[in-house]
Every structure is written in C-alpha cells, then in structure tokens.
Amino acid sequence: MRRDLITRWGRRLDPLAVLPEYPRPQLVRDSYLNLNGWWDYAITPAGAPLPTRYDGRIVVPFSPEAPLSRVGRQLQPDERLTYRRTLRLPDGFRAVDGRVLLHFGAVDQTCTVRLNGVEVGANEGGYLPFACDVTAALRPGDNELVVDVRDRSDGAQHASGKQRLHRGGIWYTAQSGIWQTVWLEAVPALHVEALTLVPHLADGSVEVTVHASGGVARVLVGGQEHRVPAGGTAWVQLDDPHPWTPEDPFLHDVTVELGQDRVTSYVAMRSFAVGPDANGVPRLLLNGVPYPHVGVLDQGYWPDGLLTAPSDEAMVHDIATMKRLGFTMLRKHVKVEPLRWYAHCDRLGMLVWQDVVNGGGRYRTAAVTWPGRFPIRLPDTRWRALTGRADETGRALFHEELRRTVEHLRNVASIACWVPFNEGWGQFDAAAVADRVRDLDPTRLVDHASGWHDQGAGDLRSLHVYAKPFRLPRRRDHRAVALSEYGGHSLPVTGHVHDDEVDFGYGHEDSGPGLAASFTRLHERLAVDVPGGLAATVYTQLSDVEDELNGLLTYDREVLKIDGDVVRAALALLRG
C-alpha cells in the first residue's frame, strides 16, 4: 500500500509563508519580495488556448505532483500547466529610474512568462534559474502574472534526472512546473548583474570580477578595498587569509558598491587538487594537503515536496546530520539544489561533489549495467546511441546545460568536484567534456565518468561497486581512485516507507543490528584499501527515496537506521 509521508517540516508548513528566506546568499541586496504561496492553476491540453478558468489553487513552489502543493495530479507530456497570481508592488519598492526583476529558482521543464498579457521572458531547462526584466510591463496597482509550462519529463532530450513518468526502483515520481522560489527585486538602472569570485590560496588573494553594464565598483574583501571597472577584474590581497576546511569553514565577507547599488557576498579561501602523498600515492588535496572525501549520495528528494525541501530547516537537517555522522562530503546526485542549500554546506563545512543533471535519449539499461559486471569500456565518441546521445541537438543541449550549471554554482565555496556523467547515462565525448569543464572552471576537480565507461580523463578513476567486494584497480595512473558509489543495503522501517509492498536495494537486511553489522564489515574491508590509494568514497545513500529503502535515514527523516556511534566509528576507518 502506498502512502503520502509528510515530514515534520511539511506538517508545520504555512502556505502564507513558504520558504521565505532570501534565495541568493552570495549576491544579497535589501530589495526582496517573495512570491511563494497560493497561486491559481489549470491543467489543459497542450494545444488549447490559455485558460480563462482555473482548476483551483496550488502552493508554489511545490509541483502539482507533490503533496505539499495541495493538488496531487501528474502533468502529462500532452498537457500544459498554467499558473496565475496577482501581484502588487509595496510602496517605495521601486525607484523612479530603477528596474524590477522577476526571478525563478527553477521551472520544470520549459515555460513562458507573461505580465499583464505581455510576454516578459521564457526558459528552457528544468533545473536552473532565470530572470525576467518586468519593468516595462508593470502598471500601478494589481498586476496579473501568468506562467505557462510544458514538461515532457523523460520523453525529452532535456535534463530530467531521476524523474520518470513510470516510476519505480531507482526512478522516482516525475514532477513539473515551478519548484523553487519565485521572487522580485528592485535594482538601480546601473547595478551589479553578477559576481565572479575566485580564491587563490597560494598567494592569499581573491580575484573579483564585477559584471555590470558600466561604471566603476568599490570592492571590499575581508576589509581590503579595491576599485574595479565593470567587466574588469580586481586582485584583492588579504592581510590574513583564513583557509576554509570542513573543520573550520571560515568565510570572508565581500561587499560591492556600484553607483546606488550595494550587494554583499562571501568567499572561501581553499584549493582543490590531486597530488601524491608521502608514499607517492595520488590523493585528493584540500589546501595542498591530502584530505579523504568520505561521502554519501544525496539525491535531495522529499516525500512531501519531491525535489523541493519543505523548509530551509529541512535542508540544514540533512547536511548537519551527515556531518555529525562523520561524513565530509555529499555527492549531490543528478540534481541542482536551491542556492541556499549550497550556502548551508559552505557555512557548516561540508564538501560537495556536484553532478550535472543527466538527460538525453532513453536510458539503455544494458549499456550502463554491463560494465559493472564485465571488464568492458565503451569508447564514448562512437557508441553514442547506446548511451542515449545519438541526437546532435541533444548533445548541444547538454553542453548548454553544463555551461549554465558551472556558471550558476561557480562561487559556491564547498563544491570540490564536477561530475558530468553518471554510469554512462547520456555520456558522450567524456574526455572532451572534462576538458571543457576544466576550461569553464580550472579551480575544481573533475570526475568525468562516474561509475564506468572510463575514458582515462579527469582527476579520478571513479568506480561503482555494489553487492560484491571492492578491489583497487590493478592498472593505475596519475588520477586518484574513488569508490563513488557503494553500499546500498536496504532496511524497511514500519510506518516510514513509501510503499509497504516494495523494497529496493543492493542487499537487504531484516533488522537495525543486522544493517549496523553489515555497515561496519563493509567499512572494515574498505579501510584495507585506503593506504593503497582509495582516496574518496560515496555511500548509498543519505535517505530512502520512494521504493529505494537503502538510506541511512528513512524517507521522512524521522528514523536513523544505524546508531550514530556505529556510523562514526566505521567512517573513521576511512579517514585513517
């Protein structure tokens, strides 16, 4: 029997104050109007005119498929989802000569935005933010905002991640529409459009680029002041650069003033690289020193909000809980989170491996499971059809989504590694893609092919091993070895499962003590390989997700299945 699990945060949700926190922690200004909450919605045939009558009300930013939306309906590929609400600017919100920008954290999958009947913007791709300048379309008093959405889910070439219209096993409920915060801000005509902050720990400087249409900005980093023309770069030398680590996640304050505009941000002084330890074994280096990445797979799904966490507190709970258990890294699996999630990792001290959201053609199970059983490697420059990338337009779409992902998350302090491809899923030209990632961002590591179909590129030899013992690869190169997925033993907890009749995992346990014993034995075995070169691990997984019951936490985050002391003791073996 399936049930709707509601988290403790979902039970406390106030539809009039949904995710009210400022959504962009690394480019903060005083102007902010949150548009989350009740909207009208209608689901109509895709080819029909815009609706004149609406089906009811929806709580934004929860998708109609999510229980917290108060809708409970699956959008189909041949349907259109239309949102409508009225907005009124507060007195004094907009300066006489200023602009008003409308921001969407993410809308799945393609959308058009209209204000008072005027098209003010559109977007393609369901995991990344976009903004519309709505100044010209605004009028005094009430304004009608309409967002028109199509979502072909896994039937399109767009990034779709783990969403499937026919869910089950490792595939989860497809969601659609607005799923991150919608908000307005007022800015001067001349304003900071974006910041690029690049720390250089070796010489204690921060490279600051102010993106704007003109002017000269005043930049302060850690109390040091510089002037930089728009589009230019200032190298700010810090008097006392304080390195960032998970144990000491120190953040330097940044302030930028441009004309009448003022924004605040922060930067962390840290570096990531691969280099030899004292025995010449390749290791992951944090600030020039070997540092084991002891990670857990984090898919960011919630039973009541799907891809949308029910509250800011809920996001903090997951990060802080994993840190208390002894993990030093989260692998954010084929999802891009709201920026506040990354800011919490920065502040709490949690490394992040960021997957690019997978997509492309149909997932071909054989092509991605054979390498886990047999020692084969597909040359991904030729066998694109097997991995779902035969379509040239789809490959171009991936490159654009890759670029937007890196640009969007470039300033995040905690991201240590980019992961373009997972288990051959949508994989093509991975060595060239790794080079492109390096061109976009030379400051981080690249795991070019997580799991298999290794092309010898990037910084990591990345392996997934389930249901059999892990062995260090015999052939070694300059790259560090990462066991980037393992574990996955399931344990159902009565009253805390999505479906009483389904139990998916990579090994099954009947009791908490049995799971704890298996967890300990697994890590005792892995500890043997750490001196020989095992540099990073990613345990599957943080929480149960729908049919998958292999989480350390139940899907509703109410039960930790293994005693915390047992987890900490086992993970300590991997840190040496």
C-alpha positions as CSV (number, residue, x, y, z in Angstrom):
1,M,0.0,0.0,0.0
2,R,1.4,3.4,-1.0
3,R,1.0,6.3,1.4
4,D,1.8,10.0,1.4
5,L,4.6,10.5,4.0
6,I,4.6,14.1,5.4
7,T,7.8,15.3,7.1
8,R,7.8,17.2,10.4
9,W,8.5,20.4,8.4
10,G,5.7,19.7,6.0
11,R,3.3,19.4,8.9
12,R,4.3,22.8,10.1
13,L,4.1,24.4,6.6
14,D,2.3,27.8,6.5
15,P,1.1,28.3,2.9
16,L,1.3,32.1,3.5
17,A,5.0,31.9,4.4
18,V,6.6,29.2,2.2
19,L,10.4,29.2,2.0
20,P,10.5,32.9,2.9
21,E,14.3,33.1,3.2
22,Y,16.4,35.2,0.8
23,P,17.1,32.8,-2.0
24,R,20.5,34.0,-3.3
25,P,23.0,34.1,-0.4
26,Q,26.1,35.1,-2.5
27,L,24.5,38.2,-4.1
28,V,22.3,39.8,-1.4
29,R,20.7,43.2,-1.7
30,D,18.0,44.8,0.5
31,S,15.3,44.6,-2.1
32,Y,13.2,41.4,-1.9
33,L,9.6,40.4,-2.5
34,N,8.8,36.7,-2.1
35,L,6.0,35.4,-4.4
36,N,5.7,31.9,-3.0
37,G,2.4,30.8,-1.6
38,W,-1.1,30.4,-3.1
39,W,-1.4,30.7,-6.9
40,D,-4.2,29.7,-9.3
41,Y,-3.5,26.7,-11.6
42,A,-5.1,25.0,-14.6
43,I,-4.1,21.9,-16.5
44,T,-5.3,21.9,-20.1
45,P,-4.5,20.2,-23.4
46,A,-1.1,21.4,-24.8
47,G,-2.6,22.9,-27.9
48,A,-5.5,24.7,-26.3
49,P,-5.7,28.5,-25.7
50,L,-4.6,29.9,-22.4
51,P,-7.3,29.1,-19.8
52,T,-9.9,31.6,-18.8
53,R,-11.0,29.5,-15.9
54,Y,-8.7,27.8,-13.4
55,D,-8.9,24.4,-11.7
56,G,-8.1,25.5,-8.2
57,R,-5.2,26.8,-6.1
58,I,-1.7,25.5,-5.7
59,V,1.0,26.2,-3.1
60,V,4.1,27.5,-5.0
61,P,6.9,26.4,-5.2
62,F,5.7,22.8,-4.8
63,S,4.9,20.9,-8.0
64,P,1.4,19.7,-8.6
65,E,2.6,16.1,-8.1
66,A,3.9,16.9,-4.6
67,P,1.5,16.5,-1.6
68,L,2.5,19.9,-0.2
69,S,1.2,21.6,-3.4
70,R,-2.4,20.6,-2.3
71,V,-3.0,19.4,-5.9
72,G,-1.9,15.8,-6.3
73,R,-2.0,15.5,-10.0
74,Q,0.6,14.3,-12.5
75,L,1.2,16.5,-15.5
76,Q,1.3,14.6,-18.8
77,P,3.5,15.3,-21.8
78,D,0.5,16.3,-23.9
79,E,-0.8,18.7,-21.3
80,R,0.1,22.3,-20.2
81,L,0.2,23.7,-16.7
82,T,-0.7,27.3,-16.3
83,Y,-0.1,29.4,-13.2
84,R,-1.7,32.7,-12.3
85,R,-1.5,35.2,-9.5
86,T,-1.9,38.9,-8.8
87,L,1.0,40.9,-7.5
88,R,1.2,44.5,-6.2
89,L,4.5,46.2,-5.5
90,P,4.8,47.6,-2.0
91,D,5.1,51.4,-1.6
92,G,8.6,52.5,-2.3
93,F,9.8,49.2,-3.6
94,R,10.8,50.5,-7.0
95,A,13.0,53.6,-7.6
96,V,11.8,56.1,-10.2
97,D,14.5,55.2,-12.7
98,G,15.2,51.6,-11.5
99,R,14.3,48.2,-12.8
100,V,12.2,45.4,-11.4
101,L,13.5,41.8,-12.0
102,L,11.3,38.7,-11.6
103,H,13.4,35.6,-10.6
104,F,12.5,31.9,-10.8
105,G,14.7,29.5,-9.0
106,A,13.7,26.6,-11.3
107,V,10.7,25.7,-13.5
108,D,10.5,22.2,-15.0
109,Q,10.8,21.9,-18.0
110,T,10.0,24.8,-20.4
111,C,8.0,27.9,-19.7
112,T,6.8,31.3,-20.9
113,V,6.2,34.2,-18.5
114,R,3.6,36.9,-19.1
115,L,2.8,40.0,-17.0
116,N,-0.4,41.8,-17.8
117,G,-0.6,39.9,-21.1
118,V,2.9,40.9,-22.2
119,E,5.5,38.2,-22.7
120,V,8.4,39.1,-20.4
121,G,10.5,36.0,-20.6
122,A,10.9,32.3,-21.3
123,N,13.2,29.5,-20.3
124,E,14.2,26.0,-21.4
125,G,15.6,23.5,-18.9
126,G,14.1,22.5,-15.6
127,Y,16.9,22.7,-13.0
128,L,18.5,26.2,-13.4
129,P,17.3,29.7,-12.5
130,F,16.4,32.6,-14.9
131,A,15.2,36.1,-14.5
132,C,12.9,38.5,-16.5
133,D,13.0,42.3,-16.5
134,V,9.4,43.2,-16.0
135,T,9.7,46.9,-15.6
136,A,8.0,47.9,-18.9
137,A,5.1,45.6,-18.3
138,L,4.3,46.8,-14.7
139,R,1.4,49.1,-14.0
140,P,0.2,50.8,-10.8
141,G,-1.9,48.6,-8.5
142,D,-2.6,45.0,-9.3
143,N,-0.7,43.1,-12.0
144,E,-1.6,39.7,-13.4
145,L,1.3,37.2,-13.6
146,V,0.9,34.1,-15.7
147,V,3.4,31.3,-16.1
148,D,2.7,28.7,-18.9
149,V,4.6,25.4,-18.5
150,R,5.2,22.3,-20.6
151,D,7.0,19.2,-19.3
152,R,7.8,16.2,-21.4
153,S,9.8,14.7,-18.5
154,D,11.9,11.8,-19.5
155,G,10.5,11.9,-23.1
156,A,12.7,14.9,-24.0
157,Q,16.4,15.5,-24.5
158,H,16.4,18.0,-21.6
159,A,18.0,17.1,-18.3
160,S,15.4,15.0,-16.4
161,G,17.5,13.4,-13.6
162,K,15.8,10.6,-11.7
163,Q,12.3,11.7,-12.7
164,R,10.1,9.2,-14.6
165,L,6.5,9.2,-15.6
166,H,6.6,5.5,-15.0
167,R,8.3,5.5,-11.6
168,G,9.7,2.5,-9.7
169,G,13.0,1.1,-8.4
170,I,15.7,3.7,-9.0
171,W,13.3,6.0,-10.8
172,Y,11.1,8.5,-8.9
173,T,7.9,10.4,-9.4
174,A,8.2,12.9,-12.2
175,Q,7.4,16.5,-11.1
176,S,6.6,19.6,-13.2
177,G,6.3,23.3,-13.1
178,I,7.6,25.8,-10.5
179,W,9.7,24.0,-7.9
180,Q,12.0,26.7,-6.5
181,T,11.3,30.2,-5.0
182,V,9.7,32.9,-7.2
183,W,10.7,36.4,-6.2
184,L,11.0,40.1,-7.2
185,E,13.8,42.6,-6.6
186,A,14.2,46.2,-7.5
187,V,17.6,47.4,-8.7
188,P,19.0,50.7,-9.9
189,A,19.4,51.1,-13.7
190,L,23.1,50.6,-13.2
191,H,23.5,47.6,-10.9
192,V,25.7,44.5,-10.2
193,E,24.4,41.8,-12.5
194,A,26.7,39.0,-11.2
195,L,30.0,38.5,-9.4
196,T,32.8,36.0,-10.1
197,L,34.9,35.3,-7.0
198,V,38.0,33.1,-7.4
199,P,40.1,32.4,-4.4
200,H,43.9,32.0,-4.8
201,L,45.0,30.4,-1.6
202,A,48.7,30.1,-2.6
203,D,49.2,33.9,-2.6
204,G,46.3,34.9,-0.3
205,S,44.4,36.8,-3.0
206,V,40.8,36.9,-4.3
207,E,40.1,37.5,-8.0
208,V,36.9,39.6,-8.2
209,T,35.1,40.3,-11.4
210,V,32.0,42.6,-11.3
211,H,29.6,42.0,-14.2
212,A,27.6,45.2,-15.0
213,S,26.7,47.4,-17.9
214,G,29.2,50.1,-16.9
215,G,30.7,52.2,-14.1
216,V,33.4,51.5,-11.5
217,A,32.7,49.4,-8.5
218,R,34.1,49.7,-5.0
219,V,35.0,46.2,-3.8
220,L,35.8,45.2,-0.2
221,V,37.0,41.7,0.7
222,G,37.9,41.0,4.2
223,G,38.4,44.7,4.9
224,Q,40.6,45.3,1.8
225,E,39.3,47.8,-0.7
226,H,39.8,48.0,-4.4
227,R,38.2,49.7,-7.4
228,V,37.3,47.7,-10.5
229,P,35.6,48.8,-13.7
230,A,32.6,46.8,-14.8
231,G,33.7,43.7,-16.6
232,G,37.2,44.1,-15.2
233,T,39.0,42.1,-12.5
234,A,40.5,43.2,-9.2
235,W,43.1,41.0,-7.4
236,V,42.4,41.7,-3.7
237,Q,45.3,40.7,-1.4
238,L,44.1,39.7,2.0
239,D,46.1,40.6,5.1
240,D,45.1,37.4,6.9
241,P,43.8,34.8,4.5
242,H,42.0,32.2,6.6
243,P,41.8,28.8,4.9
244,W,38.4,27.1,4.6
245,T,38.1,23.4,5.7
246,P,35.1,21.3,6.8
247,E,36.6,21.5,10.4
248,D,37.0,25.3,10.1
249,P,34.6,26.7,7.5
250,F,35.7,30.3,7.6
251,L,34.1,32.7,5.1
252,H,35.5,36.1,4.2
253,D,32.8,38.8,3.7
254,V,32.6,40.6,0.4
255,T,30.8,43.9,-0.3
256,V,30.4,45.5,-3.7
257,E,29.1,49.0,-4.3
258,L,28.3,50.3,-7.8
259,G,26.6,53.7,-8.1
260,Q,23.4,53.4,-5.9
261,D,23.6,49.6,-5.8
262,R,25.1,47.6,-2.9
263,V,25.4,43.8,-2.6
264,T,27.0,41.5,-0.1
265,S,28.6,38.1,-0.6
266,Y,31.3,35.9,0.8
267,V,34.3,33.9,-0.4
268,A,36.2,31.0,1.0
269,M,40.0,30.6,0.7
270,R,40.6,27.0,-0.3
271,S,42.1,24.9,-3.1
272,F,41.4,21.5,-4.6
273,A,43.8,19.3,-6.5
274,V,45.2,15.8,-6.9
275,G,48.7,15.1,-5.8
276,P,50.9,12.4,-4.2
277,D,51.1,11.6,-0.5
278,A,54.3,10.8,1.3
279,N,54.3,7.4,-0.4
280,G,53.7,8.8,-3.9
281,V,50.1,7.6,-4.0
282,P,47.6,10.0,-5.7
283,R,45.4,11.7,-3.2
284,L,42.7,14.4,-3.2
285,L,44.3,17.6,-1.8
286,L,42.5,20.2,0.1
287,N,44.6,23.3,0.6
288,G,47.6,21.3,-0.6
289,V,47.2,18.6,2.0
290,P,45.7,15.1,1.4
291,Y,42.2,15.0,2.6
292,P,39.9,12.0,2.4
293,H,36.5,12.7,0.9
294,V,34.2,10.4,2.9
295,G,30.9,11.0,1.2
296,V,27.3,9.9,1.0
297,L,25.0,10.0,-2.0
298,D,22.4,12.8,-1.6
299,Q,19.5,12.8,-4.1
300,G,17.6,15.6,-2.5
301,Y,14.1,14.0,-2.7
302,W,11.4,14.6,-0.1
303,P,8.2,12.6,0.3
304,D,6.0,15.7,0.6
305,G,7.9,18.1,-1.6
306,L,9.6,15.8,-4.1
307,L,12.6,17.9,-5.4
308,T,11.5,20.8,-3.2
309,A,12.5,20.7,0.5
310,P,9.6,21.6,2.8
311,S,11.7,24.2,4.6
312,D,15.1,25.8,4.9
313,E,15.4,24.0,8.3
314,A,14.9,20.6,6.5
315,M,17.8,21.3,4.2
316,V,20.0,22.1,7.2
317,H,18.9,19.0,8.9
318,D,20.2,16.7,6.2
319,I,23.6,18.4,5.9
320,A,24.1,18.7,9.6
321,T,23.0,15.1,10.3
322,M,25.5,13.7,7.8
323,K,28.3,15.9,9.2
324,R,27.5,14.7,12.8
325,L,27.7,11.1,11.5
326,G,31.3,11.7,10.2
327,F,30.8,12.3,6.5
328,T,33.0,15.1,5.0
329,M,31.3,15.2,1.6
330,L,27.9,15.0,-0.1
331,R,27.6,13.9,-3.7
332,K,24.6,15.9,-5.0
333,H,23.2,13.3,-7.3
334,V,21.8,14.4,-10.7
335,K,20.1,17.4,-9.2
336,V,20.8,21.2,-8.8
337,E,19.6,22.4,-5.4
338,P,18.5,25.9,-4.5
339,L,21.4,28.2,-3.7
340,R,20.6,28.2,0.0
341,W,21.4,24.5,0.2
342,Y,24.9,25.2,-1.1
343,A,25.3,28.2,1.3
344,H,24.5,25.9,4.2
345,C,27.2,23.5,3.1
346,D,29.6,26.5,2.9
347,R,28.7,27.6,6.4
348,L,28.5,24.2,8.1
349,G,31.7,22.8,6.4
350,M,30.6,20.1,4.0
351,L,32.3,19.3,0.7
352,V,30.1,18.8,-2.3
353,W,30.5,16.8,-5.5
354,Q,28.1,18.3,-8.0
355,D,26.6,16.1,-10.7
356,V,25.4,17.6,-13.9
357,V,21.8,16.6,-14.3
358,N,21.6,13.7,-16.8
359,G,19.3,13.6,-19.7
360,G,19.3,12.6,-23.4
361,G,17.6,9.7,-25.0
362,R,16.1,6.6,-23.5
363,Y,18.1,5.1,-20.7
364,R,19.6,1.8,-22.0
365,T,20.0,-0.4,-19.0
366,A,22.3,-2.9,-20.7
367,A,24.8,-0.2,-21.8
368,V,25.1,1.1,-18.3
369,T,25.0,-2.2,-16.3
370,W,27.3,-4.4,-18.3
371,P,30.5,-2.5,-17.2
372,G,29.5,-3.2,-13.6
373,R,29.7,-6.9,-14.2
374,F,32.3,-7.3,-17.0
375,P,35.6,-5.5,-17.7
376,I,34.5,-3.6,-20.8
377,R,34.7,0.0,-21.7
378,L,32.7,1.7,-24.4
379,P,34.5,4.3,-26.4
380,D,32.0,7.1,-25.9
381,T,33.0,9.0,-29.0
382,R,31.5,6.2,-31.2
383,W,28.8,4.4,-29.2
384,R,26.6,7.4,-28.6
385,A,23.3,5.6,-29.4
386,L,23.9,3.1,-26.6
387,T,24.2,5.8,-24.0
388,G,21.3,7.9,-25.3
389,R,23.3,10.7,-27.1
390,A,22.8,9.9,-30.8
391,D,20.9,13.2,-31.2
392,E,23.2,16.1,-32.1
393,T,20.6,18.6,-30.8
394,G,20.5,16.7,-27.5
395,R,24.3,16.9,-27.2
396,A,24.3,20.7,-27.9
397,L,21.6,21.0,-25.2
398,F,23.8,19.1,-22.7
399,H,26.7,21.5,-23.4
400,E,24.5,24.5,-22.7
401,E,23.1,23.0,-19.5
402,L,26.7,22.1,-18.5
403,R,27.8,25.7,-19.0
404,R,24.8,27.1,-17.2
405,T,25.3,24.8,-14.2
406,V,29.0,25.7,-13.8
407,E,28.3,29.4,-14.2
408,H,25.4,29.3,-11.7
409,L,27.4,27.5,-9.0
410,R,30.9,28.8,-9.7
411,N,31.1,30.9,-6.5
412,V,30.0,28.1,-4.1
413,A,32.8,27.5,-1.6
414,S,32.0,23.9,-0.8
415,I,31.9,22.4,-4.4
416,A,35.1,20.4,-4.8
417,C,34.3,18.3,-7.9
418,W,32.2,18.4,-11.0
419,V,30.6,15.1,-12.2
420,P,29.4,15.5,-15.9
421,F,28.3,11.9,-16.4
422,N,26.9,9.1,-14.2
423,E,27.2,5.4,-15.2
424,G,27.3,6.1,-18.9
425,W,23.9,7.7,-18.7
426,G,23.7,10.2,-21.6
427,Q,27.5,10.0,-21.8
428,F,29.4,11.2,-24.9
429,D,32.9,12.5,-25.6
430,A,33.6,12.5,-21.8
431,A,37.3,13.3,-22.2
432,A,36.5,16.4,-24.3
433,V,33.7,17.3,-21.8
434,A,36.2,17.0,-18.9
435,D,38.5,19.5,-20.8
436,R,35.5,21.8,-21.3
437,V,34.7,21.7,-17.6
438,R,38.3,22.5,-16.8
439,D,38.2,25.5,-19.2
440,L,35.0,26.7,-17.5
441,D,36.4,26.2,-14.0
442,P,40.1,25.3,-13.6
443,T,39.8,25.5,-9.8
444,R,38.0,22.2,-9.1
445,L,38.3,18.5,-9.6
446,V,36.5,16.7,-12.4
447,D,35.1,13.1,-12.2
448,H,34.5,12.8,-15.9
449,A,32.7,9.4,-15.9
450,S,31.3,8.3,-12.5
451,G,30.9,4.5,-12.4
452,W,32.1,3.1,-15.6
453,H,32.9,3.8,-19.3
454,D,36.1,5.4,-18.0
455,Q,37.9,7.3,-20.8
456,G,41.1,7.9,-18.9
457,A,40.4,11.6,-18.4
458,G,39.7,13.9,-15.5
459,D,41.1,13.7,-12.0
460,L,39.5,10.5,-10.8
461,R,39.4,6.8,-11.6
462,S,35.8,6.5,-10.5
463,L,34.1,3.2,-9.7
464,H,30.7,2.0,-8.6
465,V,30.6,-1.4,-6.8
466,Y,27.5,-2.9,-5.3
467,A,26.9,-6.5,-4.0
468,K,30.5,-7.6,-4.3
469,P,33.8,-6.8,-2.7
470,F,35.7,-3.7,-3.9
471,R,39.2,-4.1,-5.3
472,L,41.6,-1.4,-6.2
473,P,42.2,-1.3,-9.9
474,R,45.5,-3.0,-11.0
475,R,46.3,-0.5,-13.6
476,R,46.9,2.9,-12.1
477,D,47.7,6.3,-13.5
478,H,48.1,9.8,-12.2
479,R,44.5,10.0,-11.1
480,A,43.1,9.4,-7.6
481,V,40.8,6.3,-7.0
482,A,37.3,7.0,-5.9
483,L,34.7,4.4,-4.9
484,S,32.0,6.9,-6.0
485,E,29.0,4.6,-5.2
486,Y,28.8,1.6,-2.9
487,G,26.7,0.0,-0.1
488,G,23.0,0.5,-0.7
489,H,21.7,-2.2,1.7
490,S,18.0,-1.7,2.4
491,L,16.0,-1.9,5.6
492,P,12.3,-1.0,5.7
493,V,11.1,0.7,8.9
494,T,7.4,0.1,9.5
495,G,5.3,3.3,9.2
496,H,8.1,5.2,7.5
497,V,8.1,3.7,4.0
498,H,6.5,5.0,0.7
499,D,5.1,1.6,-0.2
500,D,4.7,-1.4,2.1
501,E,5.0,-3.8,-0.7
502,V,8.2,-2.6,-2.3
503,D,11.8,-2.9,-1.0
504,F,14.5,-1.9,-3.5
505,G,18.2,-2.1,-2.5
506,Y,21.6,-3.6,-3.4
507,G,21.3,-6.1,-0.5
508,H,18.7,-6.5,2.2
509,E,18.7,-6.5,5.9
510,D,16.0,-7.6,8.3
511,S,16.9,-5.6,11.4
512,G,18.7,-2.5,12.6
513,P,21.5,-4.5,14.3
514,G,21.9,-6.5,11.0
515,L,22.3,-3.4,9.0
516,A,24.8,-1.9,11.5
517,A,26.9,-5.1,11.4
518,S,26.9,-5.1,7.6
519,F,27.8,-1.4,7.5
520,T,30.8,-2.0,9.9
521,R,32.1,-5.0,8.0
522,L,31.9,-3.1,4.7
523,H,34.0,-0.3,6.0
524,E,36.5,-2.5,7.7
525,R,37.1,-4.1,4.3
526,L,37.4,-0.7,2.6
527,A,39.8,0.6,5.2
528,V,42.4,-2.0,4.0
529,D,42.4,-0.2,0.6
530,V,42.9,3.3,1.9
531,P,46.7,3.1,2.4
532,G,46.9,1.6,-1.1
533,G,45.2,4.5,-2.8
534,L,41.5,4.7,-2.1
535,A,41.0,8.4,-1.8
536,A,37.3,9.0,-1.8
537,T,34.1,7.1,-1.1
538,V,30.4,7.7,-1.6
539,Y,28.0,5.6,0.4
540,T,24.5,4.9,-1.0
541,Q,22.6,6.8,0.4
542,L,21.5,9.7,2.7
543,S,17.8,8.7,2.9
544,D,15.3,6.3,1.5
545,V,13.7,7.6,-1.8
546,E,10.3,6.1,-2.7
547,D,11.0,2.4,-3.5
548,E,14.6,2.6,-2.5
549,L,14.9,1.7,1.1
550,N,18.7,1.9,1.3
551,G,19.0,5.2,3.1
552,L,20.7,5.8,6.5
553,L,17.6,7.9,7.2
554,T,14.0,7.0,6.4
555,Y,12.3,8.9,3.6
556,D,10.6,11.2,6.1
557,R,13.9,11.8,8.0
558,E,12.4,10.5,11.3
559,V,14.5,7.4,11.9
560,L,18.3,6.9,11.7
561,K,18.6,3.3,10.9
562,I,22.1,2.8,12.4
563,D,23.3,4.1,15.7
564,G,25.3,7.3,15.2
565,D,28.3,6.0,17.2
566,V,28.4,2.9,14.9
567,V,28.4,5.1,11.8
568,R,31.1,7.4,13.1
569,A,33.4,4.6,14.1
570,A,33.1,2.9,10.7
571,L,33.7,6.1,8.8
572,A,36.7,6.9,11.0
573,L,38.4,3.9,9.5
574,L,38.3,5.6,6.0
575,R,39.9,8.8,7.3
576,G,42.9,6.9,8.7
